[in-house]
């Protein structure tokens, strides 16, 4: 039986590799894609599994929490891309 946790594990491994690249290069914007990937892929799977199994929350609230995590992940990834292309200092 496949659980959401099985789908989360590869994303934790990929995010760990990106984080190691951040540590090697000490480039601050590399931390955002790692965080974004975890928030977008792995955290919603873990939330979905644990919130629906161990709590009595309505499925609506579980969906809101998982979608919120995905949205934060997309924002983190988008921020890293904007910073990489120099769009974060467009006001100057």
Backbone as a ProteinNet text record, in pm:
[ID]
protein_1_A
[PRIMARY]
XXXXXXXXXXXXXXXXXXXXXXXXXXXXXXXXXXXXXXXXXXXXXXXXXXXXXXXXXXXXXXXXXXXXXXXXXXXXXXXXXXXXXXXXXXXX
[TERTIARY]
83	0	87.4	65.4	143.3	76.7	155.9	105.6	166.4	111.7	173.4	317.5	351.9	489.1	589	546.9	636.1	666.7	571.8	595.9	674.8	675	747.5	896.6	933	1072.4	1168.7	1140	1235	1252.9	1148.1	1160.1	1245.4	1242.4	1332.4	1477.5	1503.5	1638.8	1686.1	1600.8	1636.5	1659.2	1571.9	1587.6	1715.3	1752.3	1876.3	1996.6	1993.8	2102.7	2111.9	1996.2	1996.3	2050.4	2012.6	2062	2212.7	2263.3	2407.4	2477.9	2416.1	2471.3	2474.1	2371.3	2368.4	2484.1	2506.7	2615.2	2751.8	2764.4	2892.5	2922	2821.6	2841.3	2812.5	2742.8	2695.5	2626.6	2546.9	2467.3	2328	2287.3	2163.4	2038.9	2032.8	1912	1894.7	1997.8	1984.3	1904.6	1889.5	1810.2	1661.1	1617.7	1475.9	1422.2	1493.7	1439.4	1431	1527.3	1521.6	1400	1380.8	1264.3	1135.5	1134.7	1015.7	978.4	1080.1	1051.1	992.4	1046	993.9	851.7	827.7	693.5	592.6	638.4	546.7	514.1	608	587.5	578	676.8	685	594.8	593.1	514	364.3	306.1	164	133.9	223.7	202	204.7	299.2	308.2	186.9	149.6	30.4	-93.9	-108.4	-225.7	-233.4	-120.7	-118.7	-150.9	-77.8	-93.3	-221.8	-260.6	-381.5	-507.7	-509.6	-629.3	-631.9	-515.9	-511.5	-524	-455.9	-446.1	-531.7	-596.3	-682	-823.6	-913.1	-1052.5	-1092.2	-994.3	-1024.5	-1109.2	-1192.7	-1269.5	-1175.7	-1216.2	-1130.7	-1109	-1203.4	-1188	-1066	-1048.4	-935.4	-803.6	-804.6	-683.2	-643.1	-741.6	-714.1	-659	-712.9	-664.3	-519.7	-487.6	-351.2	-253.7	-289.3	-198.3	-183	-292.2	-282.5	-203.6	-215.9	-136.8	11.6	48.1	188.5	239.2	157.8	197.3	214.6	126.7	136.4	263.3	295	419.3	541.5	536.1	646.7	664.7	553.1	561.8	614.3	574.8	624.5	774.9	822.6	966.1	1044.8	993.4	1061.2	1059.3	946.2	937.1	1031	1042.3	1133	1277.8	1312.6	1450.9	1479	1380.4	1399.8	1408.2	1325.8	1330	1463	1513.3	1641.9	1756.5	1746.8	1853.3	1867.1	1756.2	1759.2	1766.5	1785.9	1802.6	1672.5	1559.5	1431.9	1397.1	1474.9	1442.8	1486.9	1574.5	1617.4	1571.8	1453.3	1400.6	1363.3	1348	1307	1420.7	1544.4	1659.6	1682.4
-118.5	0	124.8	209.7	331.9	443.3	511.7	623.7	752.6	865.6	992.9	1006.3	932.8	940.9	882	781.2	725.6	827.2	909.9	1012.2	1129.5	1146.9	1258.9	1230.5	1106.2	1071.1	1116.1	1093.4	1140.6	1292.1	1364.6	1510.5	1558.8	1487.8	1521.6	1499.6	1393.8	1364.7	1472.8	1511.7	1615.9	1748.9	1782.1	1907.8	1907.3	1791.2	1782.5	1809.7	1758.4	1784.1	1932.6	1996.9	2140.9	2218.2	2176.2	2241.9	2223.3	2105.6	2084.1	2176	2199.4	2295	2435.2	2469.2	2599	2609.1	2503.7	2505.1	2511.4	2448.7	2448.6	2584.9	2645.3	2772.9	2893.4	2874.5	2981.3	3093	3053.2	3147.6	3149.4	3260.5	3261.8	3222.5	3253.5	3222.1	3073.3	2993	2848.8	2785.7	2857.4	2804.5	2807.6	2904.4	2917.4	2804.8	2759.4	2646.6	2518.7	2497.5	2378.6	2384.5	2498.9	2516.5	2507.1	2567.4	2565.3	2425.1	2345.5	2208	2124.8	2143.4	2067.5	2112.3	2244	2294.3	2259	2251.2	2224.1	2076.5	1989.5	1848	1760.6	1768.5	1672.8	1708.8	1834.2	1874.4	1849.9	1882.9	1851.2	1701.6	1617.8	1473.4	1427.4	1480.2	1444.6	1497.9	1623.3	1680.2	1599.4	1564.4	1488.2	1354.9	1289.2	1159.3	1172.7	1260.4	1268.6	1338.8	1444.9	1516.2	1433.9	1360.5	1281.1	1152.3	1103	977.4	997.9	1098.9	1113.7	1225.5	1304.1	1410.3	1392.3	1460	1454	1573.6	1636.9	1754.7	1717.2	1810.7	1792.2	1792.7	1725.8	1719	1857.5	1948.2	2085.7	2151.1	2136	2199	2133.8	2004.8	1935.7	1986.6	2006.6	2059.7	2201.2	2283.3	2420.8	2421.5	2336.6	2331.1	2282.7	2178	2126.7	2225	2289	2388.8	2511.4	2547.4	2659.5	2629.7	2507.3	2467.7	2470	2421	2423.9	2566.9	2655.5	2795.8	2860.3	2834.1	2888.1	2832.9	2706.9	2649.3	2715.5	2739.9	2808.4	2950.7	3018.9	3154.9	3152.2	3055.4	3045.4	3016.8	2928.3	2897.8	3019.2	3087	3206.6	3315.6	3331.6	3432.4	3401	3273.1	3237.8	3265	3242.4	3270.5	3419.9	3497.5	3643.3	3698.9	3649.2	3696.7	3653.9	3536.7	3486.4	3569.1	3620	3697.4	3847.4	3886.5	4027.4	4105.1	4038.2	4109.2	4161	4122.1	4167.7	4311.5	4366.6	4504.8	4591.4	4566.4	4640.1	4783.5	4814.7	4949.4	5048.8	5003.5	5094.3	5154.7
0	0	0	-94.3	-106	-26.3	50.8	129.8	76.5	116.7	75.8	123.9	229.6	279.9	181.7	105.2	3.2	-106.1	-138.1	-239.8	-184.5	-54	6.5	20	35.4	60.8	-49.3	-177.5	-279.5	-278.5	-245	-243.2	-127.3	-15.5	93.8	52.9	-22.8	-69.1	-166.5	-260.6	-357.2	-286.7	-194	-120.4	-37.2	15.1	91.5	1.3	-120.6	-214.8	-250	-269.6	-299.1	-179.5	-59	61.1	75.8	39.8	43.4	-56	-171.1	-266.3	-209.8	-132.9	-65.3	33.6	109.3	206.9	140.7	25.4	-46.3	-107.9	-167	-235.6	-148.7	-38.1	50	-27.6	-124.7	-202.6	-141.5	-80.3	-2.7	-80.9	-208.7	-284.2	-311.4	-286.8	-303.6	-190.1	-79.8	30	-3.1	-81.9	-115.7	-204.1	-307.4	-383.3	-301.4	-212.1	-127	-35.4	27.1	114	33.4	-84.4	-169.2	-213.8	-249.8	-292.7	-179.8	-60.5	53.5	85	86	116.7	8.1	-115.4	-226	-243.6	-210.6	-240.3	-116.5	-29.3	80.8	198.1	237	353.9	333.2	217.6	200.8	210.5	160.1	169.2	314.3	391.6	532.9	608.4	582.1	645.5	611.6	485.7	443.1	516.9	528.2	595.3	743.7	813.7	958.6	1001.1	932.3	972.5	948.3	839.2	812.6	894.3	936.5	1010.7	1161.7	1214.6	1359.4	1418.8	1337.8	1391.1	1339	1400.4	1358	1275.2	1210.4	1129.5	1008.2	970	847.8	727.8	622.9	503.9	443.6	464.6	415.6	479.1	609	677.4	639.2	619.4	575.2	437	350.4	216.5	223	310.8	325.3	373.4	468.9	521.2	414	341.7	239.3	123.8	83.2	-24.2	20.4	146.9	199	195	228.5	222.2	77.8	-14.7	-155.7	-205.4	-163.8	-205	-150.5	-24.1	31.8	-41.5	-80.2	-156.6	-291.8	-360.2	-489.6	-474.8	-369.7	-345.6	-320.5	-243.1	-216.6	-344.2	-427.4	-554	-646.4	-654.6	-739.8	-690.2	-559.6	-505.3	-540.8	-535.7	-569.9	-717.3	-803.5	-945.5	-972.1	-906.2	-924.3	-877.2	-766.5	-715.7	-803.4	-863.3	-947.8	-1075.4	-1126.7	-1249.5	-1222.9	-1098.3	-1065.6	-1062.8	-1048	-1045.4	-905.9	-804.8	-670.4	-645.1	-728.1	-710.2	-828.2	-878.2	-994.1	-959.7	-829.9	-791.6	-800.1	-812.1	-815.2	-950.8
[MASK]
++++++++++++++++++++++++++++++++++++++++++++++++++++++++++++++++++++++++++++++++++++++++++++

